[in-house]
Amino acid sequence: MLYIGCYTGASGGHGTGVTAVRQTADGLSAVAEVALDSPSWLARHPTAPVMYAAVESDPGTVATIDLDAFAVTDSVPSGGASPCHLSITADVRFLLCANYAGGSLAVFGLTAEGQVTGRTDLVTHEGSGPDPERQEAAHVHMTVPLDTPQGTLVSAVDLGTDEIRTYVLDGTGTLVHEATSAMPPGTGPRQLLRHPGTDRAYVAGELGGTVVTVREGPAGTFTPVDTTPATHTPWDDGPNYVAHLELVGERLYVSNRGPDCVTEFDVSGATPRAVADHPCGAFPRHFSIVDGVCHVAAQLGDAITSFPLTGGPASRFETGSPTCVIPG
């Protein structure tokens, strides 16, 4: 099962909300659908039959979807405008929400059954970057929790300030600032992805069209060590709005909006080495890799494009303005 979020008319898109699809021998097939205004990110609860959707509106909301009934059962204010990312802590006690336009990070308590109990904290960033249009203010784009012996760390990736700000999340759901790591000016960091078993992590530079390799030490502090173009074939035909990162073994996959490809990198060495650009449809906002198949939310192509990583023909599932596709 895969779940697809789409931009609706509320955000200038023409999707319908969230669609559940199943993989068949003939490709993807729709199973169920729930109407919801512009869910830009989906997060599946690890044990309960529950999913959360970031409703990208002003003011923003976080919706809870019961997967058995496939219906919205709850909706709470996200704490800021245009929520764009959700994550769940390892102990499954808290849901984290990045509010892009609000420039804030919100924390919500969760019951054992996955219900949202209320907001426990909200931190708002301040600052700007060198791009006057996209970095005029703070824009939190992702929250990355990490379980450590000392407790839970939460790293907030801020596209507007070219920073990753890390907080300690205590047992009451309160955030305390721990560290601020500067990225190269104009990077516009969108996502952070750790490389398991190493001290390396990768940052998607949305505005710079780059992948920034960082070293982490101590935990939650990131030092840039390399900046790599985000495509294998050089791209100079307009901006490349780098979007999403996934890691499979020693291969890093990066979606590029503009070149409209998912680029494959060999990351067995100290820095990424691009080895291939995989065509994937127009404006690949997000993708998930399941059983060797890359499923891409081609937002401007109005489709989920699926292709095997080992080569072979791609298939297409038509859906309006997809924003996110996650495994169930």
Secondary structure, 3 states (H helix, E strand, C coil): CEEEEECCHHHCCCCCEEEEEEEECCEEEEEEEEECCCEEEEEECCCCCEEEEEECCCCCEEEEEECCCCEEEEEEECCCCCEEEEEECCCCCEEEEEECCCCEEEEEEECCCCCEEEEEEEEECCCCCCCCCCCCCCCEEEEEEEEECCEEEEEEEECCCCEEEEEEECCCCCEEEEEEEECCCCCCEEEEEECCCCCEEEEEECCCCEEEEEEECCCCCEEEEEEEECCCCCCCCCCCEEEEEEEECCEEEEEEECCCEEEEEECCCCCCEEEEEEECCCCEEEEEEECCEEEEEEHHHCEEEEEECCCCCCEEEECCCEEEEEEC
